[in-house]
Amino acid sequence: MIQFRGLDLLSLTEPEMHQIRGAGMAMIPQDPALSLNPVIKAGDQISEVVRAHVRMPSRERKIE
């Protein structure tokens, strides 16, 4: 059993896990080389995560 905020993560469906990822938990890479893709703008990569987990208009999500 793996628990997070009283939930057994191993018993959750993929849609239920999707609701938790990004909003309640996230992975923090320890190796800077694995953190961001150097070929893609950092703002675009961060925006991608926000788009996957938070509902907001694209103009608000845009990072300059």
C-alpha positions as CSV (number, residue, x, y, z in Angstrom):
1,M,0.0,0.0,0.0
2,I,1.2,3.5,-0.9
3,Q,-0.8,6.2,0.8
4,F,-1.0,9.9,0.0
5,R,-3.5,12.1,2.0
6,G,-5.3,9.0,3.2
7,L,-5.7,7.5,-0.3
8,D,-4.2,4.1,-1.4
9,L,-2.5,5.2,-4.6
10,L,-2.2,1.6,-5.9
11,S,-6.0,1.2,-5.9
12,L,-6.7,4.3,-7.9
13,T,-7.6,4.4,-11.6
14,E,-5.5,6.3,-14.1
15,P,-8.1,9.2,-14.3
16,E,-8.1,9.4,-10.4
17,M,-4.2,9.5,-10.4
18,H,-4.3,12.2,-13.1
19,Q,-6.3,14.4,-10.7
20,I,-3.7,14.0,-8.0
21,R,-0.6,14.5,-10.2
22,G,0.4,18.1,-10.6
23,A,-2.2,19.3,-8.2
24,G,-1.3,17.3,-5.1
25,M,2.0,15.8,-6.0
26,A,4.8,16.2,-8.5
27,M,8.2,14.7,-9.3
28,I,11.2,16.9,-8.5
29,P,14.2,15.6,-10.5
30,Q,17.5,15.7,-8.5
31,D,19.7,15.8,-11.7
32,P,19.5,19.2,-13.4
33,A,20.3,17.5,-16.7
34,L,17.0,15.6,-16.5
35,S,14.9,18.5,-15.4
36,L,14.3,20.4,-18.6
37,N,14.9,19.7,-22.3
38,P,17.5,22.2,-23.5
39,V,16.0,22.2,-27.0
40,I,12.6,23.4,-25.8
41,K,12.0,26.8,-24.1
42,A,11.7,26.4,-20.3
43,G,8.4,28.4,-20.3
44,D,6.9,26.1,-22.9
45,Q,7.8,23.0,-20.8
46,I,6.3,24.5,-17.6
47,S,3.2,25.6,-19.5
48,E,2.8,22.0,-20.8
49,V,2.6,20.7,-17.2
50,V,0.1,23.5,-16.2
51,R,-2.0,22.7,-19.3
52,A,-2.2,19.0,-18.4
53,H,-3.3,19.7,-14.8
54,V,-5.0,23.1,-14.5
55,R,-7.9,24.6,-16.4
56,M,-7.0,28.1,-17.4
57,P,-7.1,30.2,-20.6
58,S,-3.9,29.8,-22.7
59,R,-3.2,33.6,-22.5
60,E,-3.0,33.2,-18.7
61,R,-0.8,30.1,-19.0
62,K,1.7,31.8,-21.3
63,I,5.1,32.4,-19.8
64,E,7.1,35.2,-21.5
